[in-house]
Amino acid sequence: MDMARGIDSGVPVRAKPAPKSARTWWKVHQWVGLKISLFMTFILFTGTLAVMSAEIDWLLQPSLRVAPSSVEGPVAWAEIAENAMEYPGVAKATAIDAPTASAFAAKVTVENEAGDLFFLHAHPSTGEIRGTGPWVGAQRVLRNMHRHLNLPVWIGVPIVSSLAFLLLVTLVTSFVVYKKWWRGFAKPLRKRDARTWWGDFHRLAGVWSLWFVALIAITSVWYFVESLGGNAPPQPRVEQETLAGEGGPPADLSAAFDAALRTNPDLRVERAMLPGEDNPLLQIHGDYEAVLVRPRSNAVWVDARTSEVLLTTDGRDLGLHQRIGEMADPLHFGFFGGYWTKIPWFLFGLAMTGLSLSGAAIYSLRIARERGDRVKIGRSFTGMWQGMGHLRWLSAALIATAFVFVSFLILGIP
């Protein structure tokens, strides 16, 4: 009778989704979230730690620490380079990275006679070498594990970045599964039982992380496209073969650095690529006017033998394809705004990791409830392993592979 009146009155009646359709969406959301929960959690957690990997190295390596009160003026690029090349055991110095923050030393990438890479830590103002650091520190371990599981890049990157499509599935289905989701931003966590608490946590973390999940998924799709050959065209560069003359760069790099810095005084230098015996080019990379680009987009190229500026590049001149490629890393890792962005990226990364874990906990506790078992926090993940089915072995194998190959990386086994 009511339905008939709605039709006869000409007022459109909004049809509710069929229960079967709703259950299908729920099953898709649950299946994707559960079956890959172990591997997804591993990738999300290593990526979250990678955001703060420089800070982890700072905690683990005392020579990376500098008293902020002792830092005055700009980075002493030339002094750092010269001191690094004279440091015992160094055969070649290839790059200098600016301090991550005021309490950090500058990092110099160097090689010994055997070709092994390691770091020197230099005081940014005086250029004094304060100590050494291993090539395989927290930063390299975490980023390699997160990006390609320490596998060859052409294998590992597509495997990891393919998770982006499953993230998109969970994102889209969450809008259907969680009715009136916009009301969930301030809902408290109820403590009635473990299943209720995990469910409330999952929804609360989910609504606050919607934008972040979308951002990580989209940038990861781009990494997948790049891994299949969709890279942006290369940026302008100076080819060493085009340089006339012979001989290496002068021992004193001050003039070359001065010329580079004078060319663009407003460039906030993040990295210097040093010349060598077989390469006379000095490059400085940094931040300028363009937003959301990597430092390499703003560069000055100098012939270190003559201090002649050969090329300057500006991130604002990039094409659309190049700009997309340059935006991916700053957006994915959140380093474009210093700690104003790194800390939120770290916290939302933890929230995403919690989403993956809580989804598995919800499934596990629901199964326990159906069996008539007592629902406790301590049993939150007992059913996850079984519920993952055969994919649990694939997830475990991929994670184990990452740890096996990181041991090769640490030991220097090619």
C-alpha positions in Angstrom: 0.0 0.0 0.0 2.8 2.5 1.0 4.8 1.6 -2.1 1.7 2.1 -4.3 1.1 5.5 -2.8 4.7 6.5 -3.5 4.4 5.5 -7.1 0.9 7.1 -7.6 1.9 10.4 -6.0 4.7 10.8 -8.5 7.3 11.2 -5.8 10.5 9.2 -6.7 11.3 6.5 -4.2 15.0 5.8 -3.7 15.5 2.1 -3.9 17.7 0.5 -1.3 20.5 -1.7 -2.5 19.5 -5.3 -2.4 20.8 -7.3 0.5 22.4 -9.7 -1.8 24.3 -6.8 -3.6 25.4 -5.4 -0.2 26.7 -8.8 0.9 28.6 -9.1 -2.4 30.3 -5.7 -1.8 31.1 -6.8 1.8 32.6 -10.1 0.6 34.8 -8.3 -1.9 36.0 -5.9 0.7 36.6 -8.6 3.2 38.3 -11.0 0.7 40.7 -8.4 -0.6 41.5 -7.1 2.9 42.0 -10.5 4.4 43.8 -12.5 1.7 46.6 -10.0 1.4 46.6 -8.7 4.9 49.9 -10.1 5.9 51.8 -8.9 2.9 49.9 -5.6 2.8 50.7 -4.9 6.5 54.4 -5.6 5.8 54.6 -3.2 2.9 52.6 -0.5 4.7 54.7 -0.8 7.9 58.1 -0.7 6.1 56.9 2.3 4.0 55.8 4.1 7.2 59.2 3.5 8.8 60.9 4.6 5.6 59.3 8.0 6.0 61.4 8.4 9.1 64.4 6.3 8.1 66.8 9.2 8.2 65.8 9.9 11.8 66.3 6.2 12.6 69.8 6.4 11.2 70.3 9.5 13.3 69.4 7.6 16.4 71.7 4.6 15.5 74.7 6.5 14.3 76.2 9.1 16.8 78.4 10.8 14.2 75.3 11.9 12.3 74.3 14.1 15.2 75.3 17.8 15.3 74.5 20.4 17.9 72.2 22.9 16.2 73.8 25.7 18.1 77.1 24.9 16.3 75.7 25.3 12.8 76.1 28.8 11.3 75.7 30.0 7.8 75.3 27.9 4.6 76.6 24.4 4.1 80.3 24.4 3.4 80.0 22.3 0.2 83.6 22.8 -1.1 85.2 22.2 2.3 83.2 19.0 2.9 84.1 17.7 -0.6 87.8 18.4 -0.1 87.9 16.9 3.4 86.1 13.8 2.2 88.5 13.2 -0.6 91.4 13.5 1.8 89.9 11.2 4.4 91.8 7.9 5.0 90.6 5.0 3.0 88.6 7.1 0.6 89.4 6.6 -3.1 86.5 8.6 -4.5 83.8 11.0 -3.2 80.7 11.1 -5.4 77.9 13.1 -3.7 77.1 15.2 -0.8 73.6 15.3 0.7 72.5 18.3 2.8 71.5 17.8 6.4 68.0 16.4 6.9 67.4 18.9 9.7 69.4 21.2 12.0 70.7 18.5 14.2 72.0 16.4 11.3 75.4 16.2 9.7 75.8 16.3 6.0 76.3 12.9 4.3 79.0 12.2 1.8 78.8 9.2 -0.5 82.3 7.7 -0.9 84.1 4.6 -2.2 87.2 2.8 -1.0 89.9 1.3 -3.2 87.9 -1.9 -3.5 84.8 0.0 -4.8 82.8 -0.5 -1.6 80.4 2.3 -0.8 80.0 4.0 2.6 79.2 7.4 4.1 81.2 10.1 5.7 79.4 12.4 8.2 80.5 16.0 8.0 79.7 19.1 10.0 77.7 21.3 7.7 79.4 24.6 8.7 83.0 23.6 9.1 83.3 20.7 6.8 85.0 18.6 9.5 84.5 14.8 9.0 82.9 13.5 12.2 82.8 9.8 11.4 81.6 7.2 9.0 78.4 5.4 8.4 77.5 2.1 6.6 76.1 2.1 3.1 73.4 -0.3 4.3 71.7 1.7 7.0 68.1 1.9 8.1 67.3 4.2 5.2 68.5 1.9 2.5 67.1 -1.3 4.2 63.6 0.1 4.7 63.3 1.7 1.4 64.6 -1.3 -0.5 62.2 -3.6 1.4 59.3 -1.4 0.9 60.0 -0.6 -2.8 61.1 -3.9 -4.2 61.6 -6.5 -1.4 65.3 -6.4 -2.1 64.6 -8.2 -5.4 65.9 -6.9 -8.7 64.0 -3.7 -9.3 62.3 -4.9 -12.5 60.8 -7.8 -10.5 60.2 -6.3 -7.1 58.6 -2.9 -8.1 55.8 -4.4 -10.1 55.0 -6.9 -7.3 54.8 -4.3 -4.6 53.1 -1.6 -6.7 50.4 -4.0 -7.9 49.0 -3.8 -4.4 47.8 -0.3 -5.4 44.9 -1.9 -7.4 43.8 -3.9 -4.4 44.0 -0.8 -2.3 41.7 0.9 -4.7 39.2 -2.0 -4.5 39.2 -1.7 -0.7 38.8 2.1 -0.9 35.8 1.9 -3.3 34.0 -0.9 -1.5 34.4 0.8 1.8 32.0 3.5 0.7 29.4 0.9 0.1 30.2 -1.3 3.2 30.2 1.6 5.6 26.9 3.3 5.4 26.8 7.1 6.0 30.6 7.0 6.6 30.8 10.8 6.9 29.2 10.5 10.4 32.1 8.4 11.6 34.8 11.0 12.2 34.0 11.5 15.9 32.6 8.2 16.9 34.3 6.8 20.1 35.8 3.4 20.4 33.4 1.1 22.3 34.9 -1.4 24.7 32.0 -3.9 24.8 34.2 -6.7 23.5 37.2 -7.2 21.2 35.1 -7.5 18.0 33.3 -4.2 18.7 36.6 -2.4 19.6 38.4 -3.5 16.4 35.3 -2.7 14.3 35.1 0.8 15.7 38.8 1.3 15.3 38.7 0.1 11.7 35.9 2.5 10.8 37.5 5.4 12.6 40.9 4.9 11.1 39.3 4.4 7.7 37.3 7.6 7.5 40.2 9.7 8.6 42.6 8.0 6.2 40.4 8.0 3.1 42.4 10.8 1.4 45.7 9.2 2.4 44.7 5.7 1.1 43.7 7.3 -2.2 47.0 9.2 -2.4 49.1 6.2 -1.7 47.1 4.0 -4.1 47.3 6.6 -7.0 51.1 7.2 -6.6 51.6 3.4 -6.4 49.7 3.0 -9.6 52.2 5.4 -11.2 55.1 3.4 -9.9 53.5 0.3 -11.5 53.2 2.2 -14.8 56.8 3.3 -14.6 57.9 -0.3 -13.9 56.3 -1.4 -17.2 58.1 1.3 -19.2 55.9 4.3 -18.8 58.7 6.6 -17.5 58.6 10.3 -18.2 61.0 11.6 -20.8 64.5 12.4 -19.4 65.2 15.9 -18.3 67.9 18.1 -19.9 71.5 17.1 -19.0 75.0 17.7 -20.1 76.7 14.8 -21.7 80.3 14.3 -20.6 81.3 13.3 -24.1 80.5 16.8 -25.4 83.1 18.5 -23.2 86.3 19.5 -24.8 89.7 19.1 -23.1 91.3 16.5 -21.0 92.3 16.0 -17.4 90.4 15.9 -14.2 88.9 18.7 -12.1 91.1 21.0 -10.0 91.8 20.0 -6.4 90.1 23.1 -5.2 86.4 23.0 -5.9 85.6 26.3 -4.3 85.4 28.3 -7.5 83.2 25.7 -9.2 80.8 25.7 -6.2 80.8 29.5 -6.1 79.9 29.7 -9.8 77.1 27.2 -9.4 75.6 29.0 -6.3 75.9 32.4 -8.0 73.9 31.2 -10.9 70.8 30.7 -8.8 71.3 32.2 -5.3 67.7 31.3 -4.3 68.2 27.6 -4.9 68.0 25.7 -1.7 70.7 23.0 -2.4 69.8 19.5 -1.3 72.5 17.5 -3.1 75.8 18.0 -4.9 77.1 15.5 -7.4 80.9 15.8 -7.4 83.3 15.6 -10.3 85.9 12.9 -10.5 89.0 11.9 -12.5 86.9 10.7 -15.4 84.0 13.2 -15.0 84.6 17.0 -14.8 81.0 17.8 -14.1 79.8 19.3 -10.9 76.0 19.3 -10.4 73.9 20.9 -7.6 70.3 19.9 -7.1 67.7 21.6 -4.9 64.4 23.2 -4.3 63.4 26.4 -6.1 60.0 27.8 -7.2 58.3 24.6 -8.5 56.4 22.6 -5.9 56.2 18.9 -5.6 59.3 18.0 -7.7 62.4 16.2 -6.7 65.6 18.2 -6.2 67.1 17.0 -9.4 64.5 19.0 -11.4 66.2 22.3 -10.3 69.9 21.8 -11.2 73.0 23.7 -12.1 75.7 22.0 -14.2 79.3 23.3 -14.0 82.5 22.3 -15.7 84.7 22.0 -12.6 87.9 22.6 -14.6 86.9 26.1 -15.7 84.0 26.9 -13.4 81.9 27.5 -16.5 78.1 27.1 -16.0 77.0 24.7 -18.8 73.3 24.2 -18.0 70.6 25.3 -15.5 67.2 23.6 -15.2 64.0 24.8 -13.6 61.3 22.4 -12.4 58.6 24.9 -13.7 59.7 24.0 -17.2 58.8 20.3 -17.0 56.2 18.8 -19.3 53.0 17.3 -17.9 54.4 13.7 -18.1 57.6 14.7 -16.4 55.8 16.7 -13.7 53.7 13.6 -12.9 56.8 11.5 -12.6 58.5 14.1 -10.3 55.4 14.5 -8.1 55.2 10.8 -7.2 58.0 10.5 -4.6 57.3 13.7 -2.7 53.6 12.8 -2.4 54.2 9.2 -1.6 56.7 9.8 1.1 55.7 13.2 2.3 59.1 14.8 2.3 58.1 18.0 0.4 57.3 20.0 3.5 59.9 18.9 6.0 58.5 17.7 9.3 55.3 19.5 8.6 54.5 16.8 6.1 56.7 13.9 7.2 55.1 13.6 10.7 51.5 13.5 9.3 52.6 11.0 6.6 54.2 8.8 9.3 51.0 8.9 11.5 48.7 8.2 8.6 51.0 5.4 7.5 50.6 3.9 11.0 46.8 4.3 10.6 46.9 2.5 7.2 48.9 -0.3 8.8 46.3 -0.5 11.6 43.5 -0.7 9.0 45.2 -3.7 7.4 45.6 -5.4 10.8 42.2 -4.5 12.2 40.5 -5.9 9.1 42.1 -9.2 9.7 41.3 -9.1 13.4 37.6 -8.4 12.7 37.5 -11.5 10.5 39.3 -13.6 13.0 37.0 -12.6 15.9 33.9 -13.0 13.8 34.9 -16.6 13.1 35.6 -17.1 16.8 32.2 -15.8 17.7 30.5 -18.1 15.1 32.3 -21.0 16.8 31.0 -19.9 20.1 34.5 -19.1 21.4 35.0 -16.3 23.9 36.0 -13.1 22.0 39.1 -11.6 23.5 41.7 -9.1 22.3 44.4 -11.7 22.7 42.7 -13.9 20.2 42.3 -11.2 17.6 44.6 -12.7 15.0 44.3 -16.5 15.6 42.0 -17.0 12.6 43.9 -14.6 10.2 46.4 -17.2 9.1 43.8 -19.8 8.3 41.5 -17.3 6.7 44.1 -16.2 4.2 44.0 -19.6 2.6 46.7 -20.5 0.1 47.7 -16.8 -0.4 49.2 -17.0 3.1 52.1 -19.0 1.7 52.7 -16.5 -1.1 52.7 -13.6 1.4 55.0 -15.4 3.7 57.4 -16.3 0.9 57.6 -12.7 -0.4 58.3 -11.4 3.1 60.9 -14.1 3.8 62.5 -13.2 0.4 62.9 -9.6 1.5 64.7 -10.6 4.7 66.9 -13.2 2.9 68.0 -10.7 0.3 68.6 -7.9 2.8 71.1 -10.1 4.5 72.9 -10.4 1.1 72.7 -6.6 0.9 74.3 -6.2 4.3 77.0 -8.7 3.6 77.7 -7.2 0.2 76.8 -10.4 -1.7 75.9 -9.4 -5.3 
